[in-house]
Amino acid sequence: MAGNGIIEVTDANFDQDVLKSEQPVLVDFWATWCGPCRALAPIVDELAQEYSGKVKIGKMDVDHNNSTPLRYGVRGIPTLLVFKGGQVKEQIVGYVPKEKIQAALDKHVG
């Protein structure tokens, strides 16, 4: 599922790939059955290319990973969380325009 510079984030690799990352990380919490998640996917793909080398982009399938969404209070999907230094810095819930995600990322890049 993951590709285009997007990492597949799981409960198993979350701490290593997200919390210990040197770069900010955007994690897209999604599910295959979620329409708004599928609508957001191309935007996330574009962001992965635009922010390549500056922000790590990851996707977590909430149907296959239960503990991480629970840990961060993810109740609705899609939910985008921006992590920096092991902390949640931004939370975006639902389908939003690309510009809103870019604005959230730009605060933490550089």
RASULFEN-V708685 format. One line per field, one symbol per residue. phi: phi as a letter, one per 20 degrees, with the letter a starting at -180 (. if undefined). psi: psi as a letter, one per 30 degrees, with the letter a starting at -180 (. if undefined). A space follows every 50 residues. Layout:
# RASULFEN-V708685
phi: ???
psi: ???
This chain:
# RASULFEN-V708685
phi: .falmeeeecgfdggfedfeffegcddeebbfeeggffffgfffgffgff dgndcedcccfffdceffgfgdmfddcfcddddbmndfdbccdnfcfgff fgfffffden
psi: ekahgkkjkleegeeefdegkellkkkjkllefjeeeeefeeeeeeeeee gkfekkklkkjfffjeeeeeeghjellkkkkkkkhgkkfkkkklklleee eeeeeffgk.
